Amino acid sequence: MEGLLLLLVVLAVIYWMYRRNANWRTVIARSGEDAGEVEAKYAYLQSNQVKCRIKSDSDASLGAVQPAAGADWNGVERKKLQVHSKDLERAEALLEQYEQEQPSSMIHL
């Protein structure tokens, strides 16, 4: 009986973690020097009341597994800008507008 209860708790935690992340979509991911672009776009979306967040693929607690989790092999942090699925279309339009407002010297190769 205790084993069944433990299994149910584990399944509930897994389901909760899945649901917590299921409604988020990554719209941009950058690492190294380009990671600042993620934060600038995040601030822009936040100022336009878009529900978004920044996630990091690298995690100090992962240690040697870190490169497999998304950081590049040089140990550079990889950041992702994620938008709630209900705001996805609006965020894409705003990000397109953001790109048009940027000076032409900001073009990335």
C-alpha positions as CSV (number, residue, x, y, z in Angstrom):
1,M,0.0,0.0,0.0
2,E,2.8,2.4,0.9
3,G,4.5,1.6,-2.4
4,L,1.4,2.5,-4.4
5,L,1.1,5.8,-2.5
6,L,4.7,6.6,-3.2
7,L,4.1,5.8,-6.9
8,L,1.1,8.1,-7.0
9,V,3.1,10.9,-5.4
10,V,5.9,10.5,-7.9
11,L,3.5,10.5,-10.9
12,A,1.7,13.6,-9.5
13,V,5.1,15.4,-9.3
14,I,6.0,14.4,-12.8
15,Y,2.7,15.5,-14.2
16,W,2.9,18.8,-12.3
17,M,6.4,19.5,-13.8
18,Y,5.2,18.6,-17.3
19,R,2.1,20.9,-17.0
20,R,4.3,23.8,-15.6
21,N,6.4,23.8,-18.7
22,A,3.9,22.7,-21.4
23,N,2.5,26.1,-22.1
24,W,5.8,27.8,-22.9
25,R,7.3,28.1,-26.3
26,T,10.9,29.1,-27.1
27,V,11.1,32.0,-29.5
28,I,14.8,32.7,-29.4
29,A,17.9,31.0,-28.0
30,R,21.4,32.5,-27.9
31,S,24.7,31.9,-26.1
32,G,27.9,33.8,-25.5
33,E,28.0,37.4,-26.6
34,D,24.6,37.1,-28.2
35,A,22.9,36.2,-24.9
36,G,22.3,39.9,-24.3
37,E,19.9,39.9,-27.2
38,V,17.7,37.5,-25.3
39,E,17.6,39.9,-22.3
40,A,16.9,42.9,-24.5
41,K,14.0,41.2,-26.3
42,Y,12.7,39.9,-22.9
43,A,12.6,43.5,-21.6
44,Y,10.8,44.6,-24.7
45,L,8.2,42.0,-24.5
46,Q,7.7,42.6,-20.7
47,S,7.2,46.3,-21.4
48,N,4.4,45.3,-23.8
49,Q,2.7,43.1,-21.2
50,V,3.6,39.8,-22.9
51,K,4.0,36.8,-20.5
52,C,7.5,35.6,-21.0
53,R,10.6,34.3,-19.2
54,I,14.2,33.6,-19.7
55,K,15.5,30.1,-19.1
56,S,19.1,29.0,-19.0
57,D,20.1,25.6,-20.4
58,S,23.3,25.6,-18.3
59,D,23.1,24.8,-14.6
60,A,26.0,24.7,-12.2
61,S,24.4,21.7,-10.4
62,L,24.8,19.6,-13.6
63,G,28.6,19.7,-13.4
64,A,30.1,17.5,-16.1
65,V,26.8,16.9,-17.7
66,Q,26.4,20.7,-18.5
67,P,27.4,20.6,-22.2
68,A,24.7,17.9,-22.9
69,A,22.1,20.1,-21.2
70,G,22.5,22.9,-23.7
71,A,25.6,24.9,-22.8
72,D,28.2,24.9,-25.5
73,W,31.5,23.0,-25.0
74,N,33.3,26.2,-23.9
75,G,31.0,26.5,-20.8
76,V,29.1,29.5,-22.2
77,E,25.6,29.8,-20.9
78,R,22.8,29.4,-23.4
79,K,19.7,31.5,-22.7
80,K,16.2,31.0,-24.1
81,L,13.4,33.5,-24.3
82,Q,10.2,31.6,-23.8
83,V,6.7,33.0,-24.3
84,H,3.4,31.7,-22.9
85,S,1.5,30.0,-25.7
86,K,-1.5,32.3,-25.3
87,D,0.8,35.3,-26.1
88,L,2.8,33.6,-28.9
89,E,1.3,35.3,-31.9
90,R,1.5,38.7,-30.2
91,A,5.1,38.1,-29.2
92,E,6.1,37.2,-32.7
93,A,4.6,40.3,-34.1
94,L,6.3,42.5,-31.4
95,L,9.6,40.8,-32.0
96,E,9.3,41.5,-35.7
97,Q,8.6,45.1,-34.8
98,Y,11.6,45.2,-32.5
99,E,13.9,44.0,-35.3
100,Q,12.6,46.7,-37.6
101,E,13.2,49.4,-35.0
102,Q,16.9,48.3,-34.4
103,P,19.6,50.3,-36.2
104,S,21.0,48.5,-39.3
105,S,24.4,48.2,-37.6
106,M,22.9,45.6,-35.3
107,I,22.5,43.0,-38.1
108,H,23.9,39.6,-37.0
109,L,25.6,37.3,-39.5
